[in-house]
């Protein structure tokens, strides 16, 4: 397999990001800043080599970000359910405080060190990770040797990073994936993933950043 390069972009800021609500596979609209972030990412990426494929989670906050990034090229966008955020079950739509009051067992499962622990009504961390990596592997085979844009979510970026660099899924993250940040990974000729760069935010300089990192 020839090396395939992925450019991974997190969606722009949303209303629920500002409110500190876990979105999971529910949705909330981009804020005005979120739209500006997407447009800034689009200008940055347009000045670089063209993509052989452009994919987005089919959740609205990601697909809207992708459409703003691509502009007149939005017709090339392919929506991919495998790139959705982790399903957080009964925790979706709740703030940290609300979740702790209403669903303490689900919070315990969410924070469990075993990634196979399921959340009531949702996915385990392991299930979401396996789904995301399987999707990327399929896209790498489809665009062997190419350059692929993927617009996805903070939670999936977290588990992708851990899998690529070999960090156990149960380890609490110590790195950032802010809204509209850009990350690059590659699939080497032996089929293994490699980290190329992480958390590029230079394209966001000058914007009035409300939130740098928010609950997933």
N, C-alpha and C positions, 0 to 999 in steps of 0.2 A: 504493500500500500504506500503510495506517495503521501508526503506530509500534507495534511489538511489543517488549515488554520481557522480557528473560531474566534470571532470578535463577539464577546458577550456584553450586552447592555442591559442594565436594570431599568425598569420603567421609571417615568418621572414621578414626582411627588403627587400624592393623592390626598383627598379630604380626610380619609381615615388615617393616613400617615400623620397628619397634623393632630388628629384627635387621639393618637396612640391606640387605635383599634387594630386588632389582628384581622387581617383580611382573608388569608387562606384562599379558598376558591370562590368566595364572595367578591364583590367588587365595589369600588367607589370611584367617582370621576377624578381625573387629573385636576389639580389646582391650576391657577394662572401661572404660577411658578413652574409647575410640572410641565406645562406646555412649552414654556420658554426653555426649560432644560432639554426637552426633546428636540426642539429646533436648533439649539446650540450643538447638541450631539450630531444632528444631521449635517450642519455646516462643517463640523470637524471631520466627519467620516467622508463627506463628499470630496474633500481635498486629498483623499488617500485612494489606494487602488480599489477598483470596482469589486463588488462581491459576485461570486458565482451562484449564490443562493441566499435568500433572505427569509427568515422564519421568525415567528413570534408565538408565544403563548396565546391561546384563543380567549383568555380573559381580557376584558375591555381595556383595563389600564395599560396592559402591555401592547395590545394591538393598536390602540390609539397612539401610544408613544411611537411605535414602529411606523405608522402612517405619517406622523409628523416628521420623523427622521427621513423617510424616503421621499416625501413630497410628491413630485410628478411621477416618481418611479414606484409609487405605492401599489400599483397593479401587479408588481412582481412578488408581493408579500404572500407567503403561505402560512396559514394558521395551523399550529401544531399542538394538540391537547397534551402531548407528552411533556411540554415545556411549562405546564401550569404550576402554580405554587402548590406546596404541600396542602392537602386538605386537613384543616384543623378541627373538623367536627364541631362539637358543641362550643368550642372556644371562638369560632368565627364571629366577627362583628362586635366582640366585647373588648373593653379596655382590660388592662392587667388587673385593676381593682375589681371590676365587675366579674371577671373570670374567677378570681380567687374567692369571691363571695358565693357565686352560683355553682361553680363546678370545681371544687378543690381536688377531687379525684383526677379530673382531666388535667389540671395543672401539674399534679404529681406525675402523671404519665408523660406530659410534655417535657418535664425536666428530668425524666428518668435517664440514668446513664446507659441503659440498654436500648440501642436504637430500634430494636424490634418491638418495643412496647407500643401498643396502639393507643390512639386517642379515641374516646367514645365518638362514634359517628365519622371518624376521619382515618387518615393514614398514619402508619408508623413512620419514623424518620427513615428507616431502612427501605420501606416500600417506596417512598418519594424519591430517595436517592437512586434506587435501582431503576425506577421509571425514567428519571432524568438522564442517567448515564446510557441506558439503552437507546434513548432517543438520539443522543449525541453520536453514539456509535453508528446508528443507522444513517444519520446525516453525513457523517464522515465517509461512509462507504458510497453514498449517493454522489458526493462531491469530492471524490478522491483527488488529492493534490490541489484542491481549490481553496477559496477564501469565503467563509460563510458568516453572515451576521445572524445572531440569535438575540432576540429581545425577551427577557424573562424576569424573574423575581428574586428578591433578596434571599429568601429561604433556599431556593434552588441554587443560587450562586454560592451560598455557604457550603452546601453539601458537595457541589461540584469541586470547589476548592479543596475540601478535605480529601475527597477521593483522588484528586490529581496529585496532591503533595504527600498523601499517605498518612494524614492525621485521622485518628479514630473518630467515627461519627459521634460518639458519646462525649467527646471533649468539647467543653464550652468554647465558643469562638473568641478569638483575640485579634480579629481583623475586621475591616470595614468593607461594606458594599453599599455606599450611599446611593440615593436616587440618581439615576442617569449616569452612574459611573460606568467606565468601560474596562473590560478585562479581556485578556487574550490567552488562549490555550491552544496547543497543537496536538495532533495525533501523529505520532512518529511512524516510520515505516514498519516497525515491529508491532504496531497496533496500540502501543501504550500512550497514555495522555501525558503531556508535559506542560508545565506552567511557563508562559512566555512573559506576561506582565500582569499586574493586578492593581486595580483601583485607580485607573486614570481619571482625573477630574480637571485637568487643565482647561478643557473646553468649557467648564462651568465658571471659570474665573470672571468676576465682574457681576455675576448674578447675585441677587439678595437671597442667600440660602437660608430657608426657614429651618430645615432639618438636615443633618448630615447622616444620621443613622437612626432608624426607627424600629419599633417592634415589627416582627415578621407577620 
